[in-house]
Every structure is written in structure tokens, then in C-alpha cells.
Amino acid sequence: MTAGETLRVYVMEVGPLVVNAYIVEEPSSKKAVVVDPGDDGDALLHEIRTRGLSVEKILLTHGHFDHVGAVRLLREKTGAAVHVHADAAGRMATARRQGLMFGLSVDDPPPPDVIVGEGDRIGLGGHEFVVAHTPGHTPGCVSYLCGKMAFVGDLIFAGSIGRTDLPGGSHERLLQSVREKIFVLPDDTVLFPGHGPSTTVGEEKRSNPFFTGGL
């Protein structure tokens, strides 16, 4: 668990590709959002119910199968509205086919309820997540910014960056997205990536070899 201002963030590693699924709770209201429920929907639901949370929204950073595999189950069981960028909606709809390419079984998610774009604000009780369009890993990647927290999907990791060799990927656009949308945030902003440990803006500016000239 990580506390950010008055929000609580719980991370669960899900699926064979070990994706970070995040449950973000506003303790005062017990309302929550789930970011990138990639798999293990029953385990996510158990965590949600154990903590007595009411999940209002599902926020997707992009449409790759390993980040959306439990969307259908969570949508059906909680009624939470699914949010995704327009350029990721089509890719999300092919999740089952994507999974089969890796020998994995994945349910196709339902169509999104809300299409998000740059600058949109998504409420959680008295808080807001601001959408930043951060393409590069895929054209429809977004990050969700809330106070001193940023949920960045497969844009940037601790000491690394997301892969750009998949369809629609662009190394140059990814680096630009990080520099223009993430590195402008305060250095103590916590980055919650799609894989691996959390980090901070300041740490990545200082030590990430993709931005320090170390590669």
C-alpha cells in the first residue's frame, strides 16, 4: 500500500506477464478506481470486497491484452465505467486475439463507456485524475495524473522505458511524451508503472539511461 495525499493505492501483480493493477481508494468515501486490471479478476474483486470499496471507474492506460484481461469481469460485477483513449479502443477490442499470439486465453473487454483525451478530468470523490496523452508505446497510451501521483502504464519504468517495437510504437514519440508530460511534474511525483516497482520523476530524470545519455 502507498499513501498519496488522502488517497490510498494498492498494487496487485496480475497475470503471466506480471502487470501492476492498481486499486486507488478515497478512504473517506470508500470510493475507488481500478487502473489497468490486466488479469486475475477474481483476486481483484476479492481485494475490493474485502476492503469494502465501491469501484466507480476503470481507467486504462492502453489497450494491450495484458492490461485489460479482467475488464469484462470487473465491469459486470461492479458496474464501473470503462475509460480509454480513442486510439486504444480498437486495440482493446482485439485483446483475445492478442493473447492467443502469446498462447494465452484472454476475454475481449466490453466497449468503453468513456473515451478520454488530453486534459480530461476524472473525479474520485474530492479528487481528480487529469488525463495526459502519452503516446509512444502505442498511439493511444495515456497517463493519469492525480496530485503527486502518475499512473503511467508502459510509458516509463524504474530505470527503463516501454517497448516501442509493437504495432504503432514509436521510440521518438515515447521519449517526447516522457519529457513533455512526465518530466515537467514535480520531482517527488510518484510514478506507478505497468510493470515493476514504483519510482519518482526526480529519480528517473537523474538515473534513467534513456534520458541521461547512458545508452
C-alpha positions, 0 to 999 in steps of 0.5 A: 500500500502507498499513501498519496495525499488522502488517497490510498493505492494498492498494487496487485501483480496480475497475470503471466506477464506480471502487470501492476493493477492498481486499486486507488481508494478515497478512504473517506468515501470508500470510493475507488478506481481500478487502473489497468486490471490486466488479469486475475479478476477474481483476486481483484474483486476479492481485494475490493470486497474485502476492503469494502470499496465501491469501484466507480471507474476503470481507467486504462492506460492502453489497450494491450491484452495484458492490461485489460484481461479482467475488464469484462469481469470487473465491469459486470460485477461492479458496474464501473465505467470503462475509460480509454483513449480513442486510439486504444479502443480498437486495440482493446477490442482485439485483446483475445486475439492478442493473447492467443499470439502469446498462447494465452486465453484472454476475454475481449473487454466490453466497449468503453463507456468513456473515451478520454483525451488530453486534459480530461478530468476524472473525479474520485470523490474530492479528487481528480485524475487529469488525463495526459496523452502519452503516446509512444508505446502505442498511439493511444497510451495515456497517463493519469495524473492525480496530485503527486501521483502518475499512473503511467502504464508502459510509458516509463519504468524504474530505470527503463522505458516501454517497448516501442517495437509493437504495432504503432510504437514509436521510440521518438514519440515515447521519449517526447511524451516522457519529457513533455508530460512526465518530466515537467511534474514535480520531482517527488511525483510518484510514478506507478508503472505497468510493470515493476516497482514504483519510482519518482520523476526526480529519480528517473530524470537523474538515473534513467539511461534513456534520458541521461545519455547512458545508452 
